Amino acid sequence: MARVLHIAASPRGNQSKSLQVAQAFLEEYRRRTPNDEISYRNVFTMQLPDFDGLTLQAKYNFLHAQENSDAQLQAWERVEAVIADFKAADKYVLSIPMWNFGIPYRLKHYLDILVQPGYTFSFNPKSGYAGLLPDRPVVAIYTRGGDYAEAAHLDFQKPYMETILGFVGLSNIKSIVIEPTLSGGPDRTTERIEQAIVKAKELARSF
Ligand SMILES: Cc1cc2nc3c(=O)[nH]c(=O)nc-3n(C[C@H](O)[C@H](O)[C@H](O)COP(=O)(O)O)c2cc1C
């Protein structure tokens, strides 16, 4: 039995187009592998610990083998819990809207918690950085209001996600890009979503 973790990064509930395509993917996946466990997290409703001065001090104390106060230890335990939850999965489904050319701030918050030395990546002065996660399959579903086919230099969403996932060791990524979801008008949006759902179902058959 595989554990699939779906991380959604839109706060728009049933209105969310990235969620709609992710659900189509997961429905098909569930149909084919009914015994696998699918967990859902939405970064807008998860209790993400603040990544603030207290938490950062705990991080640096660990890095420099300094003692932590009780408050620092507790702050760090909350970070470890988020990392453990992510690492427990065998496969990942991410649904991500573009916000201001990049990713929604709550997803960035989640990633800032997740990407930690000794947990998800390592550093060695000789060999440099290495991801610590096994290269498990990822399906990343991206939505954008506009169309970036002719403006790839403005896309800080997909390249960023691929960079950060690769940094922690996840480079087996299949992507579905849904664009434009706003600027092309409702008919084009519907058409693009329908095309994305076909692709999602196809990917789900070999995930
Ligand atoms: C705060 C915010 C910022 C956005 N910034 C961009 C942007 O930079 N480029 C773009 O093409 N669309 C942008 N959009 C539009 C969304 O990417 C688009 O509506 C997408 O379909 C949202 O996905 P969802 O339906 O899953 O929430 C933005 C939307 C919001 C709410």
The ligand as an SDF file (V2000), in Angstrom:
LIG
                    3D

 31 33  0  0  0  0  0  0  0  0999 V2000
   -3.2690   36.7850   -5.3060 C   0  0  0  0  0  0  0  0  0  0  0  0
   -3.3210   36.2810   -6.7200 C   0  0  0  0  0  0  0  0  0  0  0  0
   -2.2670   36.5400   -7.5790 C   0  0  0  0  0  0  0  0  0  0  0  0
   -2.2930   36.0700   -8.8890 C   0  0  0  0  0  0  0  0  0  0  0  0
   -1.2210   36.3030   -9.6890 N   0  0  0  0  0  0  0  0  0  0  0  0
   -1.2090   35.8070  -10.9530 C   0  0  0  0  0  0  0  0  0  0  0  0
   -0.0760   36.0020  -11.8060 C   0  0  0  0  0  0  0  0  0  0  0  0
    0.9380   36.5580  -11.4380 O   0  0  0  0  0  0  0  0  0  0  0  0
   -0.1510   35.5160  -13.0650 N   0  0  0  0  0  0  0  0  0  0  0  0
   -1.2480   34.8420  -13.5330 C   0  0  0  0  0  0  0  0  0  0  0  0
   -1.2410   34.4150  -14.6810 O   0  0  0  0  0  0  0  0  0  0  0  0
   -2.3350   34.6430  -12.7490 N   0  0  0  0  0  0  0  0  0  0  0  0
   -2.3230   35.0900  -11.4650 C   0  0  0  0  0  0  0  0  0  0  0  0
   -3.4100   34.8730  -10.6530 N   0  0  0  0  0  0  0  0  0  0  0  0
   -4.5390   34.0880  -11.1790 C   0  0  0  0  0  0  0  0  0  0  0  0
   -4.4740   32.6290  -10.7610 C   0  0  0  0  0  0  0  0  0  0  0  0
   -3.2170   32.0410  -11.0700 O   0  0  0  0  0  0  0  0  0  0  0  0
   -5.5730   31.8420  -11.4510 C   0  0  0  0  0  0  0  0  0  0  0  0
   -6.8230   32.3990  -11.1420 O   0  0  0  0  0  0  0  0  0  0  0  0
   -5.5320   30.3730  -11.1060 C   0  0  0  0  0  0  0  0  0  0  0  0
   -6.4870   29.6780  -11.8730 O   0  0  0  0  0  0  0  0  0  0  0  0
   -5.8370   30.1570   -9.6270 C   0  0  0  0  0  0  0  0  0  0  0  0
   -5.8430   28.7680   -9.3490 O   0  0  0  0  0  0  0  0  0  0  0  0
   -6.9970   28.1510   -8.4280 P   0  0  0  0  0  0  0  0  0  0  0  0
   -8.2750   28.2890   -9.2120 O   0  0  0  0  0  0  0  0  0  0  0  0
   -6.5980   26.7320   -8.2080 O   0  0  0  0  0  0  0  0  0  0  0  0
   -7.0140   28.9350   -7.1480 O   0  0  0  0  0  0  0  0  0  0  0  0
   -3.4090   35.3310   -9.3420 C   0  0  0  0  0  0  0  0  0  0  0  0
   -4.4750   35.0790   -8.4680 C   0  0  0  0  0  0  0  0  0  0  0  0
   -4.4170   35.5410   -7.1720 C   0  0  0  0  0  0  0  0  0  0  0  0
   -5.5790   35.2390   -6.2430 C   0  0  0  0  0  0  0  0  0  0  0  0
  1  2  1  0
  2  3  1  0
  2 30  2  0
  3  4  2  0
  4  5  1  0
  4 28  1  0
  5  6  2  0
  6  7  1  0
  6 13  1  0
  7  8  2  0
  7  9  1  0
  9 10  1  0
 10 11  2  0
 10 12  1  0
 12 13  2  0
 13 14  1  0
 14 15  1  0
 14 28  1  0
 15 16  1  0
 16 17  1  0
 16 18  1  0
 18 19  1  0
 18 20  1  0
 20 21  1  0
 20 22  1  0
 22 23  1  0
 23 24  1  0
 24 25  2  0
 24 26  1  0
 24 27  1  0
 28 29  2  0
 29 30  1  0
 30 31  1  0
M  END
$$$$
